[in-house]
Amino acid sequence: MKLKDEKITKAIVERYMKKFIDNLNQDVIIAGAGPAGLTTAYYLAKKGYKVSIFERKLSIGGGMWGGGMMFNEIVVGEDGKKILDEFGINSEKYEEGYYTADSVEAISTICSKATKAGVKIFNCISVEDVMIEKNSVCGVVINWSSVDIAGLHVDPLSVRSRYVVEATGHPLEVLQILEKKVEDDLFTKTGKIMGEKSMNAEIGEKTVVENTKEIYNNVYVVGMAANAAFGTNRMGPIFGGMLLSGKKLSDILIKRLEESNKIKEKIEGIVNVE
């Protein structure tokens, strides 16, 4: 069979547009395809929820690819190892409480598991604004990352969701926008982004899970974004907290989605009876 160049182009454009259109309204949108965002998405998709991730870079995986200072090994603790085991990622005990894993195997496996579970990842797309209704975020505004890089004046598009997750890590790209756009305070002690403190793995690993929560109406922080938002320490190339943060947020969102679905079913039932 002779391959036709225009047929290849047509196949790519049609299939991409179908995927994009099918995800204009969903349960959860995640900004940032690092390990925490991917882990959150994986567990949500496994439960049957509609989830997509917008990643401004061409590649996914955030800082996990590089391990520590481009030595492509990562460290996790006992609890983090349990999630690596669940994903089927090989790890090796270094000494009591410390396990190492190949960073390339780790992040590529997490990404593969997430997409196979049903997560849709749109790379090269940046979240440049949020949609707000009645003091609650109800979606994001997106544009090609190349538009921003080139400094072009091109209007963006919007995508609706029930919840939005800030998973852009240190830069807090979504919260930076949110802080400027909303009149209400964020759910931090100061009402503003508090900023990350210096590196301390012991504190950072603990607080990244503690800080994984709602930071504004329908907006949640996960991974390093959680510590940067609530003013606690970064943790460096130890990634167990990132994975545990993602798992915790998925549990929170699954509970909220289930509760809202029950309320919706109850209301629809009343309407139908009437």
HELIX and SHEET records of a PDB file:
HELIX    1   1 ASP A    5  ILE A   21  1                                  17    
HELIX    2   2 PRO A   35  LYS A   46  1                                  12    
HELIX    3   3 GLY A   62  MET A   64  5                                   3    
HELIX    4   4 GLU A   78  PHE A   87  1                                  10    
HELIX    5   5 SER A  103  ALA A  117  1                                  15    
HELIX    6   6 SER A  145  ALA A  150  1                                   6    
HELIX    7   7 GLU A  173  LYS A  181  1                                   9    
HELIX    8   8 ALA A  201  GLU A  210  1                                  10    
HELIX    9   9 MET A  224  PHE A  230  1                                   7    
HELIX   10  10 GLY A  240  VAL A  273  1                                  34    
SHEET    1   A 6 LYS A 120  ASN A 123  0                                        
SHEET    2   A 6 VAL A  51  GLU A  55  1                                        
SHEET    3   A 6 ASN A  25  ALA A  31  1                                        
SHEET    4   A 6 LEU A 157  GLU A 166  1                                        
SHEET    5   A 6 SER A 136  TRP A 144 -1                                        
SHEET    6   A 6 ILE A 125  GLU A 133 -1                                        
SHEET    1   B 6 LYS A 120  ASN A 123  0                                        
SHEET    2   B 6 VAL A  51  GLU A  55  1                                        
SHEET    3   B 6 ASN A  25  ALA A  31  1                                        
SHEET    4   B 6 LEU A 157  GLU A 166  1                                        
SHEET    5   B 6 VAL A 219  VAL A 221  1                                        
SHEET    6   B 6 GLU A 214  TYR A 216 -1                                        
SHEET    1   C 3 GLU A  73  VAL A  76  0                                        
SHEET    2   C 3 TYR A  98  ASP A 102 -1                                        
SHEET    3   C 3 GLU A  92  GLU A  95 -1                                        
SHEET    1   D 2 LYS A 197  MET A 199  0                                        
SHEET    2   D 2 ASN A 233  ARG A 234  1                                        
END                                                                             
